[in-house]
Amino acid sequence: MTSFLRAIQRFNLWRKQHISQSAFLLMAAAVVGVLGGVAASVLKKSTHLVADLLLNEIQGAFKYLLYFGFPVLGLILTTLYLKIFIRKHSFRQGISPLIGSVLYNRSKLDFHNIYNQIITSALTVGMGGSAGLESPSVASGAAVGSTTGRLFGLKYRETTLLLACGGAAGISGAFDSPVAGMLFAIEVLLPSFSIPAITPLLIASALSSVVSWMIYNKPLFLYVTDSWTTDGLWVYILFGIVSGFYTVYYAFSDEWIHNRLASIKNTWTKIAVGGILLGILVALFPALFGEGYINIQPLLEGNYNSLLAHSMFHEYSGHRWILIGFAVLTLIGKTIACSLTMGSGGNGGMFGPSVVIGGLAGFIFAFTFNQTGLLNLNVSHFMIAGMAAAVSGVMHAPLTGIFLSVEITSGYSLMVPLMVVSAISYFINKKIRTYSIYTKPFSQPSASEQYDKHDSGLLSQIRLQDIIQKNFTPLSLDDTPSKRKEDIIHSERSVFPVTDHSGKLIGTIQIDEILEMLLNTESHSPDQSIAELVQPVTHFTTIHTPLHEVLQHMDTSGRQILPVIDSKGIYIGFISKDAIFRKYRDLLSKQNQLY
């Protein structure tokens, strides 16, 4: 390991001399894209192998009973893995921790997330946990980007860009949708966006898609849409409204279930409660097993009765209204099952389930209308529109929703209705819920226990030693005003630190006191020692004190400037409010113009 790090250091020195920083960032984005694509492919392939074995190789009239046990077993295996192999590290699922890392932790993600996200999500989803693989793919890719940035000593904004490249690669590799991957990184992961960031994101996303296709060339959906007519636009508007309100319900129910499960402190009790409920749902509605994409493809092809296959209700497949009722219950069940999976300790994501839920919502909407005889809607078109609407509303990412739906279904001819339903769904969800399902945790009062407020987060990115001012003139206890007259007169500062022979800070003295001694010789002696004039230091800070605490000290004491000492009391310099705010504004400006 040591030799590897030395090789990296040597390469880093060489590339700084021979490769421009912008060119190196493009190269790093390409590497992150390739590795992110490999991670997404490995995750998809391993998970689908397990799922295919359980779904296709095991046969029998009561096959659905096995669906009860497998998801619970997946949760148990995931929890055991976390307790045995990751007990010394922090591990969190989903996209929210990535956003928190960007905002509050200088885009630092632990290296173990690269492989542990893959292993744990494969255990959870492969065994039937009702969640998606996209969030773990994003987390794994983002960890690749973060590790690469830190390995080569890149700055915060450059590391953040590589983290976003890894996230884009995760979406691109998982869905084989490079444009959606890039847009996801822009809309969800980056706190701000500027045009130059597009190039590295495009490179990472495109290469991830290529690598993923080479390793696992099984498309998510096989469907090519036909054209739509403008006279049906009002139906899409109505569907956009319905979808928008359902995404609100989806978000609220997910939040409620997570809070209820979080109140259960014992891990195994939580698995028992959540796992049993999940198992019951999957046994009743086998379409909830795993990601759920396998149930969307037959519906796109017009095989509507497939939704009842392998369930205890398969004998009613010829009854259209029973099919609609079963689809509605499956839709609601998917919403609940995904939250149970994640809240009980499983690893997965809400991205994929929102696509499945959108597809089911589109099927129910169009198929129900068709049964009334009032309209003859293209069911597949509304399923694709539902995917776009769900992603747009749930994640507050309308561009990602539109292009993801287009890329995974080849639904380019539906661009206009997709734009309509996505915009409406996003507007409704945004109006009712200010925060997306990913950013909501940061709006909660309890979030302060995990992350500081945004200002504190920015301040935590500033190192105190980088803004210490050292152009002060130290005086020793043995000095006299006349002895240090020239230094005092030419000093740019109005305060002087006073130290003993070992350099420890004893106190401070103001320039007006010294000038009084130098100029008013009738009342004061210029040869009086500094030791007799010094004021003991009562307000100071140490080099290791967080900046937000330094500012609090300044506010409570009314000081604009404080001396800084090390752990042994040795004088180092001064810190001022002006210096802190200048650095804060500079960092804020860099965040607003992220590369």
Secondary structure per residue as TSV (DSSP state, phi and psi in degrees):
chain	resnum	aa	ss	phi	psi
A	1	M	-	360.0	-39.6
A	2	T	H	-63.5	-43.4
A	3	S	H	-64.3	-35.7
A	4	F	H	-64.0	-45.7
A	5	L	H	-64.8	-35.7
A	6	R	H	-65.9	-39.9
A	7	A	H	-62.8	-40.7
A	8	I	H	-62.8	-42.9
A	9	Q	H	-61.8	-43.4
A	10	R	H	-64.2	-43.5
A	11	F	H	-62.7	-38.9
A	12	N	H	-62.7	-41.8
A	13	L	H	-64.4	-40.5
A	14	W	H	-66.6	-44.3
A	15	R	H	-70.4	-29.2
A	16	K	H	-66.0	-27.0
A	17	Q	H	-88.4	-26.8
A	18	H	H	-117.5	-15.3
A	19	I	S	-125.1	131.2
A	20	S	-	-67.6	156.0
A	21	Q	H	-63.8	-39.2
A	22	S	H	-66.5	-38.5
A	23	A	H	-67.6	-39.1
A	24	F	H	-65.7	-37.1
A	25	L	H	-62.0	-39.0
A	26	L	H	-65.2	-40.8
A	27	M	H	-64.1	-43.5
A	28	A	H	-64.4	-38.6
A	29	A	H	-62.2	-38.0
A	30	A	H	-64.5	-44.2
A	31	V	H	-62.9	-45.1
A	32	V	H	-61.4	-39.7
A	33	G	H	-62.8	-44.0
A	34	V	H	-63.8	-48.7
A	35	L	H	-65.6	-37.2
A	36	G	H	-64.2	-38.4
A	37	G	H	-65.3	-40.6
A	38	V	H	-62.2	-45.5
A	39	A	H	-61.0	-45.0
A	40	A	H	-64.3	-39.5
A	41	S	H	-67.3	-45.1
A	42	V	H	-60.4	-42.0
A	43	L	H	-64.3	-46.1
A	44	K	H	-62.2	-46.8
A	45	K	H	-64.5	-46.5
A	46	S	H	-66.1	-41.7
A	47	T	H	-67.0	-43.7
A	48	H	H	-69.7	-29.6
A	49	L	H	-63.2	-44.1
A	50	V	H	-66.3	-45.6
A	51	A	H	-63.4	-42.3
A	52	D	H	-63.2	-38.1
A	53	L	I	-61.6	-45.1
A	54	L	I	-73.0	-34.0
A	55	L	I	-85.7	-36.0
A	56	N	I	-105.9	-33.1
A	57	E	I	-85.2	-25.6
A	58	I	-	-93.5	120.4
A	59	Q	-	-120.0	166.1
A	60	G	-	141.5	155.3
A	61	A	T	-66.5	-28.6
A	62	F	T	-107.4	33.6
A	63	K	H	-58.9	-31.7
A	64	Y	H	-63.4	-23.1
A	65	L	H	-66.3	-30.8
A	66	L	H	-67.5	-27.6
A	67	Y	H	-64.4	-20.1
A	68	F	H	-69.6	-41.8
A	69	G	H	-83.6	-34.3
A	70	F	H	-62.4	-46.2
A	71	P	H	-60.9	-39.0
A	72	V	H	-63.6	-42.7
A	73	L	H	-61.6	-39.1
A	74	G	H	-62.2	-41.8
A	75	L	H	-64.6	-40.7
A	76	I	H	-64.8	-45.5
A	77	L	H	-63.9	-40.1
A	78	T	H	-62.7	-45.9
A	79	T	H	-64.5	-42.3
A	80	L	H	-61.6	-41.5
A	81	Y	H	-61.4	-45.2
A	82	L	H	-62.5	-41.9
A	83	K	H	-70.6	-32.7
A	84	I	H	-85.6	-44.3
A	85	F	H	-104.5	-18.4
A	86	I	S	-123.7	23.8
A	87	R	T	-67.3	-23.3
A	88	K	T	-93.8	-0.4
A	89	H	S	-124.8	154.8
A	90	S	-	-79.3	141.0
A	91	F	-	-143.0	124.6
A	92	R	-	-136.8	143.9
A	93	Q	-	-94.0	162.9
A	94	G	S	89.7	-176.6
A	95	I	S	-86.9	-29.0
A	96	S	H	-54.3	-43.8
A	97	P	H	-61.2	-30.0
A	98	L	H	-68.3	-42.7
A	99	I	H	-63.0	-42.1
A	100	G	H	-61.9	-37.2
A	101	S	H	-63.9	-41.3
A	102	V	H	-64.9	-43.5
A	103	L	H	-77.6	-37.0
A	104	Y	H	-124.0	-8.1
A	105	N	S	-132.7	29.1
A	106	R	T	54.4	33.6
A	107	S	T	61.1	32.5
A	108	K	-	-92.8	123.3
A	109	L	-	-124.5	138.0
A	110	D	-	-64.3	144.3
A	111	F	T	-59.5	-35.4
A	112	H	T	-62.9	-18.7
A	113	N	H	-63.7	-23.2
A	114	I	H	-59.6	-44.7
A	115	Y	H	-104.8	-30.2
A	116	N	H	-70.7	-30.4
A	117	Q	H	-63.7	-38.4
A	118	I	H	-67.6	-47.9
A	119	I	H	-63.9	-49.4
A	120	T	H	-68.0	-38.9
A	121	S	H	-71.5	-33.0
A	122	A	H	-64.4	-39.0
A	123	L	H	-65.3	-44.0
A	124	T	H	-69.4	-56.4
A	125	V	H	-76.5	-38.2
A	126	G	H	-61.5	-32.0
A	127	M	T	-87.5	4.1
A	128	G	T	112.7	-1.8
A	129	G	-	-56.7	132.2
A	130	S	S	-84.3	77.3
A	131	A	-	-148.0	176.0
A	132	G	B	-105.3	162.0
A	133	L	S	-94.6	-8.1
A	134	E	H	-69.1	-43.2
A	135	S	H	-62.0	-45.7
A	136	P	H	-61.3	-35.8
A	137	S	H	-63.6	-42.6
A	138	V	H	-63.6	-44.8
A	139	A	H	-63.2	-41.1
A	140	S	H	-65.5	-46.6
A	141	G	H	-63.7	-40.2
A	142	A	H	-63.6	-38.0
A	143	A	H	-64.7	-36.4
A	144	V	H	-60.7	-46.9
A	145	G	H	-64.0	-44.1
A	146	S	H	-63.3	-44.2
A	147	T	H	-63.8	-40.6
A	148	T	H	-62.4	-44.8
A	149	G	H	-61.6	-43.8
A	150	R	H	-73.2	-33.2
A	151	L	H	-62.7	-35.4
A	152	F	T	-100.7	14.0
A	153	G	T	64.3	34.1
A	154	L	-	-77.3	158.7
A	155	K	-	-74.2	171.1
A	156	Y	H	-55.5	-49.5
A	157	R	H	-67.6	-32.1
A	158	E	H	-74.2	-39.0
A	159	T	H	-64.5	-39.1
A	160	T	H	-62.2	-40.5
A	161	L	H	-63.2	-42.0
A	162	L	H	-68.3	-35.7
A	163	L	H	-60.0	-44.1
A	164	A	H	-65.7	-36.0
A	165	C	H	-61.4	-41.0
A	166	G	H	-65.0	-39.2
A	167	G	H	-64.4	-42.7
A	168	A	H	-61.9	-40.6
A	169	A	H	-63.5	-35.9
A	170	G	H	-63.9	-45.3
A	171	I	H	-67.9	-44.0
A	172	S	H	-60.9	-44.2
A	173	G	H	-70.5	-35.9
A	174	A	H	-72.3	-40.0
A	175	F	H	-104.7	-7.5
A	176	D	T	55.9	48.8
A	177	S	-	-138.0	83.1
A	178	P	H	-63.2	-37.9
A	179	V	H	-66.8	-44.3
A	180	A	H	-62.1	-36.0
A	181	G	H	-61.6	-45.8
A	182	M	H	-62.8	-45.0
A	183	L	H	-66.7	-35.7
A	184	F	H	-60.4	-44.6
A	185	A	I	-61.1	-39.9
A	186	I	I	-70.1	-45.2
A	187	E	I	-79.5	-30.6
A	188	V	I	-110.6	-45.9
A	189	L	I	-88.8	-36.0
A	190	L	-	-84.9	127.3
A	191	P	S	-66.2	-23.0
A	192	S	S	-151.7	174.1
A	193	F	-	-146.3	140.9
A	194	S	-	-138.5	156.7
A	195	I	G	-55.8	-41.1
A	196	P	G	-59.9	-19.8
A	197	A	G	-72.2	-16.0
A	198	I	H	-63.1	-43.2
A	199	T	H	-60.6	-52.6
A	200	P	H	-61.4	-37.6
A	201	L	H	-64.7	-42.2
A	202	L	H	-63.3	-43.2
A	203	I	H	-61.5	-49.3
A	204	A	H	-62.7	-44.1
A	205	S	H	-67.5	-42.5
A	206	A	H	-65.7	-46.1
A	207	L	H	-65.4	-36.6
A	208	S	H	-61.4	-42.2
A	209	S	H	-62.4	-42.9
A	210	V	H	-64.0	-48.3
A	211	V	H	-62.9	-43.5
A	212	S	H	-61.0	-41.2
A	213	W	H	-67.3	-34.4
A	214	M	H	-68.2	-36.0
A	215	I	H	-85.5	-41.2
A	216	Y	-	-142.0	84.6
A	217	N	-	-90.9	52.9
A	218	K	-	-113.0	108.4
A	219	P	-	-65.4	153.9
A	220	L	S	-67.0	-48.1
A	221	F	-	-134.1	148.5
A	222	L	-	-115.3	97.7
A	223	Y	-	-160.0	133.5
A	224	V	-	-121.0	119.5
A	225	T	-	-78.7	156.9
A	226	D	-	-101.0	-174.9
A	227	S	-	-77.9	165.0
A	228	W	-	-121.8	163.6
A	229	T	-	-111.9	143.9
A	230	T	G	-68.3	-20.4
A	231	D	G	-70.6	-9.3
A	232	G	G	-99.3	11.2
A	233	L	H	-62.3	-35.7
A	234	W	H	-63.7	-30.0
A	235	V	H	-69.4	-38.7
A	236	Y	H	-65.0	-36.7
A	237	I	H	-62.5	-45.0
A	238	L	H	-61.1	-43.0
A	239	F	H	-65.3	-36.9
A	240	G	H	-60.8	-38.8
A	241	I	H	-66.0	-47.4
A	242	V	H	-59.1	-45.0
A	243	S	H	-63.5	-40.8
A	244	G	H	-59.9	-44.6
A	245	F	H	-69.6	-32.0
A	246	Y	H	-69.6	-36.0
A	247	T	H	-64.6	-30.8
A	248	V	H	-65.8	-45.9
A	249	Y	H	-60.3	-42.9
A	250	Y	H	-57.1	-46.5
A	251	A	H	-68.5	-42.8
A	252	F	H	-66.2	-41.9
A	253	S	H	-66.8	-38.0
A	254	D	H	-62.2	-43.5
A	255	E	H	-63.7	-43.1
A	256	W	H	-64.9	-45.6
A	257	I	H	-64.9	-42.8
A	258	H	H	-61.4	-40.9
A	259	N	H	-65.6	-39.4
A	260	R	H	-66.3	-43.7
A	261	L	H	-70.1	-33.8
A	262	A	H	-65.6	-24.9
A	263	S	T	-72.9	-13.9
A	264	I	-	-87.3	109.8
A	265	K	-	-79.1	-34.2
A	266	N	S	-75.5	126.3
A	267	T	H	-60.1	-45.9
A	268	W	H	-73.4	-31.8
A	269	T	H	-65.0	-40.9
A	270	K	H	-62.5	-43.0
A	271	I	H	-63.5	-41.3
A	272	A	H	-62.5	-47.1
A	273	V	H	-66.8	-56.2
A	274	G	H	-65.4	-41.1
A	275	G	H	-66.3	-41.7
A	276	I	H	-65.9	-43.2
A	277	L	H	-62.2	-41.7
A	278	L	H	-63.8	-45.3
A	279	G	H	-60.1	-40.3
A	280	I	H	-63.1	-44.6
A	281	L	H	-62.9	-44.8
A	282	V	H	-67.4	-35.7
A	283	A	H	-66.2	-38.4
A	284	L	H	-75.1	-37.1
A	285	F	-	-129.5	85.2
A	286	P	G	-56.9	-19.9
A	287	A	G	-64.7	-13.7
A	288	L	G	-81.5	-9.6
A	289	F	S	-63.0	126.4
A	290	G	S	63.7	-146.1
A	291	E	S	-65.4	-42.9
A	292	G	-	100.2	-3.1
A	293	Y	H	-63.3	-31.2
A	294	I	H	-61.9	-21.5
A	295	N	H	-89.7	-16.1
A	296	I	H	-81.7	-37.5
A	297	Q	H	-58.2	-48.5
A	298	P	H	-60.4	-35.9
A	299	L	H	-65.5	-39.5
A	300	L	H	-62.4	-32.6
A	301	E	T	-84.7	-3.2
A	302	G	T	93.7	4.8
A	303	N	-	-89.1	75.3
A	304	Y	G	-70.5	-30.1
A	305	N	G	-69.6	-11.6
A	306	S	G	-62.8	-22.6
A	307	L	G	-63.7	-27.9
A	308	L	G	-91.4	-5.9
A	309	A	T	-62.7	145.3
A	310	H	T	66.3	3.8
A	311	S	S	-99.5	166.8
A	312	M	T	-71.9	-5.3
A	313	F	T	-107.5	17.3
A	314	H	G	-63.0	-23.8
A	315	E	G	-72.2	-11.1
A	316	Y	G	-99.3	15.7
A	317	S	T	-61.3	-21.4
A	318	G	T	-83.8	-6.6
A	319	H	-	-96.3	110.5
A	320	R	H	-62.3	-43.0
A	321	W	H	-73.4	-30.2
A	322	I	H	-66.1	-38.8
A	323	L	H	-60.9	-42.9
A	324	I	H	-64.3	-44.8
A	325	G	H	-61.3	-40.8
A	326	F	H	-64.5	-38.9
A	327	A	H	-65.1	-40.0
A	328	V	H	-63.5	-44.9
A	329	L	H	-65.3	-35.6
A	330	T	H	-65.4	-41.0
A	331	L	H	-60.0	-50.0
A	332	I	H	-65.5	-40.1
A	333	G	H	-62.7	-37.8
A	334	K	H	-63.6	-40.3
A	335	T	H	-59.3	-46.0
A	336	I	H	-73.6	-42.6
A	337	A	H	-62.8	-39.4
A	338	C	H	-63.4	-43.4
A	339	S	H	-65.9	-38.5
A	340	L	H	-63.5	-41.1
A	341	T	H	-60.9	-49.2
A	342	M	H	-72.2	-42.7
A	343	G	H	-69.8	-21.0
A	344	S	T	-89.0	-0.4
A	345	G	T	112.5	0.0
A	346	G	-	-75.2	163.1
A	347	N	-	-115.0	125.2
A	348	G	-	-175.9	-156.9
A	349	G	B	-147.4	168.6
A	350	M	S	-95.0	-9.3
A	351	F	H	-63.0	-58.4
A	352	G	H	-59.4	-47.2
A	353	P	H	-59.1	-32.2
A	354	S	H	-66.6	-33.4
A	355	V	H	-65.8	-45.3
A	356	V	H	-64.9	-43.6
A	357	I	H	-62.5	-41.1
A	358	G	H	-62.4	-41.4
A	359	G	H	-63.5	-41.9
A	360	L	H	-65.4	-40.8
A	361	A	H	-62.9	-41.2
A	362	G	H	-64.5	-40.0
A	363	F	H	-62.4	-48.0
A	364	I	H	-61.6	-44.6
A	365	F	H	-61.0	-54.0
A	366	A	H	-72.1	-43.7
A	367	F	H	-64.3	-37.8
A	368	T	H	-65.8	-45.1
A	369	F	H	-58.2	-41.3
A	370	N	H	-64.9	-31.7
A	371	Q	H	-71.4	-23.8
A	372	T	H	-76.6	-19.3
A	373	G	T	81.4	-0.9
A	374	L	S	-75.9	-35.6
A	375	L	-	-137.6	161.4
A	376	N	-	-125.7	86.4
A	377	L	-	-91.9	150.6
A	378	N	-	-79.5	106.7
A	379	V	H	-60.3	-42.4
A	380	S	H	-62.9	-37.7
A	381	H	H	-60.4	-43.5
A	382	F	H	-74.2	-26.4
A	383	M	H	-65.0	-42.5
A	384	I	H	-66.9	-42.0
A	385	A	H	-62.2	-36.6
A	386	G	H	-64.4	-37.6
A	387	M	H	-60.2	-45.9
A	388	A	H	-64.2	-43.6
A	389	A	H	-65.0	-40.6
A	390	A	H	-65.3	-48.0
A	391	V	H	-62.7	-42.0
A	392	S	H	-62.2	-44.3
A	393	G	H	-75.5	-47.6
A	394	V	H	-65.5	-44.4
A	395	M	H	-99.8	-2.7
A	396	H	T	54.7	45.3
A	397	A	-	-135.6	74.7
A	398	P	H	-64.1	-38.7
A	399	L	H	-65.8	-41.5
A	400	T	H	-60.5	-44.5
A	401	G	H	-60.4	-43.9
A	402	I	H	-64.5	-54.0
A	403	F	H	-75.1	-28.1
A	404	L	H	-64.1	-47.9
A	405	S	H	-61.8	-38.8
A	406	V	H	-66.4	-45.3
A	407	E	H	-71.8	-37.0
A	408	I	H	-83.2	-11.8
A	409	T	H	-123.1	-0.4
A	410	S	T	58.1	34.7
A	411	G	-	-90.5	45.7
A	412	Y	G	-65.0	-28.6
A	413	S	G	-71.6	-11.3
A	414	L	G	-99.3	17.6
A	415	M	H	-55.6	-44.1
A	416	V	H	-65.2	-52.6
A	417	P	H	-62.5	-31.7
A	418	L	H	-64.7	-39.8
A	419	M	H	-63.1	-39.7
A	420	V	H	-65.8	-53.3
A	421	V	H	-66.8	-35.4
A	422	S	H	-66.5	-44.6
A	423	A	H	-62.8	-44.1
A	424	I	H	-66.0	-46.5
A	425	S	H	-61.6	-43.9
A	426	Y	H	-62.2	-44.4
A	427	F	H	-63.0	-44.3
A	428	I	H	-64.9	-47.4
A	429	N	H	-64.3	-43.0
A	430	K	H	-64.5	-35.6
A	431	K	H	-69.8	-39.9
A	432	I	H	-84.3	-41.5
A	433	R	-	-119.7	106.7
A	434	T	S	-59.1	-33.2
A	435	Y	S	-106.9	149.6
A	436	S	-	-76.2	175.0
A	437	I	T	-64.8	-20.6
A	438	Y	T	-88.5	-34.9
A	439	T	T	-95.1	-9.4
A	440	K	G	-56.6	-40.3
A	441	P	G	-56.9	-27.3
A	442	F	G	-80.6	-11.2
A	443	S	G	-92.1	-11.3
A	444	Q	S	-79.8	147.0
A	445	P	G	-57.3	-34.9
A	446	S	G	-69.0	-15.2
A	447	A	G	-65.0	-22.6
A	448	S	G	-65.7	-20.1
A	449	E	G	-74.0	-24.2
A	450	Q	T	-102.2	-35.5
A	451	Y	S	-136.7	147.2
A	452	D	-	-73.2	169.5
A	453	K	-	-65.1	167.6
A	454	H	H	-59.0	-40.8
A	455	D	H	-62.5	-44.0
A	456	S	H	-64.1	-34.1
A	457	G	H	-63.5	-42.7
A	458	L	H	-66.0	-41.7
A	459	L	H	-63.4	-33.2
A	460	S	H	-67.6	-16.0
A	461	Q	T	-85.9	-6.5
A	462	I	S	-99.4	126.4
A	463	R	-	-88.3	131.0
A	464	L	G	-58.9	-38.7
A	465	Q	G	-66.2	-18.2
A	466	D	G	-80.1	-17.0
A	467	I	S	-122.2	11.6
A	468	I	-	-68.8	135.9
A	469	Q	B	-99.6	124.5
A	470	K	-	-114.8	7.6
A	471	N	-	-87.1	44.2
A	472	F	-	-104.5	154.7
A	473	T	-	-100.8	106.5
A	474	P	-	-73.1	142.1
A	475	L	E	-117.4	147.5
A	476	S	E	-99.9	165.6
A	477	L	T	-63.6	-28.6
A	478	D	T	-84.2	-11.5
A	479	D	-	-69.3	158.2
A	480	T	-	-124.9	156.9
A	481	P	T	-57.3	-39.4
A	482	S	T	-69.6	-35.7
A	483	K	T	-67.1	-36.2
A	484	R	T	-106.7	24.6
A	485	K	H	-55.2	-49.2
A	486	E	H	-63.6	-44.0
A	487	D	H	-64.0	-38.8
A	488	I	H	-69.3	-44.4
A	489	I	H	-65.4	-38.8
A	490	H	T	-89.2	2.5
A	491	S	-	-70.6	142.7
A	492	E	S	-85.7	-5.1
A	493	R	-	-111.0	156.9
A	494	S	S	-103.1	2.1
A	495	V	E	-130.9	145.4
A	496	F	E	-125.9	127.3
A	497	P	E	-76.6	145.0
A	498	V	E	-118.6	127.1
A	499	T	E	-124.6	161.2
A	500	D	-	-89.2	-171.6
A	501	H	T	-65.1	-22.0
A	502	S	T	-93.2	-1.5
A	503	G	-	93.8	1.3
A	504	K	B	-72.5	141.7
A	505	L	E	-74.6	125.1
A	506	I	E	-100.9	-40.9
A	507	G	E	179.8	-164.5
A	508	T	E	-135.1	162.5
A	509	I	E	-143.0	138.3
A	510	Q	E	-86.3	152.7
A	511	I	H	-67.5	-31.5
A	512	D	H	-65.7	-30.7
A	513	E	H	-68.2	-40.6
A	514	I	H	-70.0	-42.2
A	515	L	H	-64.2	-34.3
A	516	E	H	-60.2	-39.5
A	517	M	H	-71.2	-37.2
A	518	L	H	-74.1	-36.0
A	519	L	H	-93.2	-35.3
A	520	N	-	-101.4	74.3
A	521	T	T	-71.9	-16.7
A	522	E	T	-71.6	-34.9
A	523	S	T	-98.9	-22.9
A	524	H	S	-132.9	151.5
A	525	S	-	-99.9	123.5
A	526	P	T	-69.1	-9.0
A	527	D	T	-96.8	7.5
A	528	Q	S	-69.1	137.2
A	529	S	-	-70.6	151.8
A	530	I	G	-61.9	-29.4
A	531	A	G	-59.1	-29.2
A	532	E	G	-81.9	-14.1
A	533	L	T	-106.1	-24.6
A	534	V	-	-62.2	140.7
A	535	Q	E	-97.5	127.5
A	536	P	E	-57.4	140.2
A	537	V	-	-76.5	125.3
A	538	T	-	-113.9	-21.4
A	539	H	S	-126.0	118.2
A	540	F	-	-155.3	175.5
A	541	T	E	-142.1	161.1
A	542	T	E	-102.0	163.8
A	543	I	T	-65.1	-21.5
A	544	H	T	-100.0	3.7
A	545	T	S	-74.7	130.3
A	546	P	-	-59.8	146.3
A	547	L	H	-63.9	-33.3
A	548	H	H	-66.4	-28.9
A	549	E	H	-74.0	-34.3
A	550	V	H	-62.0	-44.8
A	551	L	H	-64.5	-40.0
A	552	Q	H	-60.7	-41.1
A	553	H	H	-62.2	-43.5
A	554	M	H	-62.0	-41.5
A	555	D	H	-66.6	-44.2
A	556	T	H	-71.8	-31.3
A	557	S	H	-92.4	-11.8
A	558	G	T	74.7	16.8
A	559	R	-	-93.0	143.4
A	560	Q	S	-98.4	-9.4
A	561	I	E	-149.9	143.1
A	562	L	E	-137.5	140.7
A	563	P	E	-72.6	150.0
A	564	V	E	-117.7	132.4
A	565	I	E	-126.6	164.2
A	566	D	-	-91.6	-171.7
A	567	S	T	-65.7	-19.0
A	568	K	T	-99.6	3.7
A	569	G	-	89.0	5.6
A	570	I	B	-71.8	132.9
A	571	Y	E	-67.0	134.8
A	572	I	E	-116.5	-45.5
A	573	G	E	171.9	-157.2
A	574	F	E	-127.1	152.8
A	575	I	E	-122.7	134.5
A	576	S	E	-121.0	156.4
A	577	K	H	-60.6	-40.2
A	578	D	H	-59.2	-43.7
A	579	A	H	-64.3	-40.5
A	580	I	H	-63.2	-46.9
A	581	F	H	-69.1	-32.9
A	582	R	H	-63.4	-45.1
A	583	K	H	-66.8	-37.5
A	584	Y	H	-62.8	-46.6
A	585	R	H	-64.0	-37.3
A	586	D	H	-64.4	-43.1
A	587	L	H	-66.0	-40.5
A	588	L	H	-63.5	-38.8
A	589	S	H	-65.0	-39.0
A	590	K	H	-67.2	-36.2
A	591	Q	H	-65.8	-36.1
A	592	N	H	-77.1	-12.7
A	593	Q	T	-130.2	58.3
A	594	L	-	-61.5	104.4
A	595	Y	-	42.5	360.0
